[in-house]
Amino acid sequence: MKNTKKLLTDFDLSDLDMYETMVYSHNIKHMTKEEALQVIINNVEGDFTQLSEELEIIAEQQEL
């Protein structure tokens, strides 16, 4: 597994789709940026095709 925490830290939020932005905006009030992005990844339960392109890349790297 690569250093996906750094990838989440450096993630450009403008790459999120509208739904991901809504989920992120809700969760960022209660958790870190990395945690909020990880929740979005976890919510698709392994079907990474549901994620925006850049977030999908990070999710796939986490699986390695």
C-alpha positions as CSV (number, residue, x, y, z in Angstrom):
1,M,0.0,0.0,0.0
2,K,1.4,3.3,-1.0
3,N,1.2,6.4,1.2
4,T,-2.4,7.0,0.5
5,K,-2.8,9.3,3.5
6,K,-0.5,11.8,1.8
7,L,-2.5,11.4,-1.3
8,L,-5.7,12.2,0.6
9,T,-4.0,15.1,2.4
10,D,-2.9,16.6,-1.0
11,F,-6.2,15.8,-2.7
12,D,-7.6,18.6,-4.7
13,L,-11.2,19.0,-3.5
14,S,-12.3,20.5,-6.9
15,D,-11.9,16.9,-8.3
16,L,-14.9,15.7,-6.3
17,D,-18.2,15.2,-8.0
18,M,-21.3,16.9,-6.7
19,Y,-22.4,14.0,-4.5
20,E,-18.9,13.6,-3.0
21,T,-18.7,17.3,-2.4
22,M,-22.0,17.2,-0.4
23,V,-20.8,14.2,1.7
24,Y,-17.4,15.9,2.2
25,S,-19.0,19.2,3.3
26,H,-21.1,17.4,5.8
27,N,-18.3,15.2,7.3
28,I,-15.5,17.9,7.4
29,K,-17.4,19.5,10.3
30,H,-16.6,16.4,12.4
31,M,-13.4,14.9,11.1
32,T,-10.2,15.6,9.3
33,K,-9.9,16.0,5.5
34,E,-8.3,12.6,5.2
35,E,-11.1,11.0,7.2
36,A,-13.8,12.7,5.3
37,L,-12.4,11.6,2.0
38,Q,-11.9,8.0,3.4
39,V,-15.6,7.9,4.3
40,I,-16.5,8.7,0.7
41,I,-14.2,5.8,-0.5
42,N,-15.6,3.4,2.1
43,N,-19.2,4.3,1.2
44,V,-18.9,2.7,-2.2
45,E,-18.1,-0.7,-0.6
46,G,-15.4,-1.6,-3.1
47,D,-17.2,-0.5,-6.3
48,F,-14.7,2.2,-7.1
49,T,-16.3,3.0,-10.4
50,Q,-18.8,5.0,-8.4
51,L,-16.1,7.4,-7.4
52,S,-14.8,10.5,-9.2
53,E,-11.7,9.7,-11.3
54,E,-9.0,11.0,-8.9
55,L,-10.6,9.5,-5.8
56,E,-10.9,6.2,-7.7
57,I,-7.2,6.1,-8.3
58,I,-6.5,6.6,-4.6
59,A,-9.0,3.9,-3.6
60,E,-7.4,1.4,-6.0
61,Q,-4.0,2.1,-4.6
62,Q,-5.3,1.4,-1.1
63,E,-6.3,-2.0,-2.3
64,L,-2.7,-2.9,-3.3
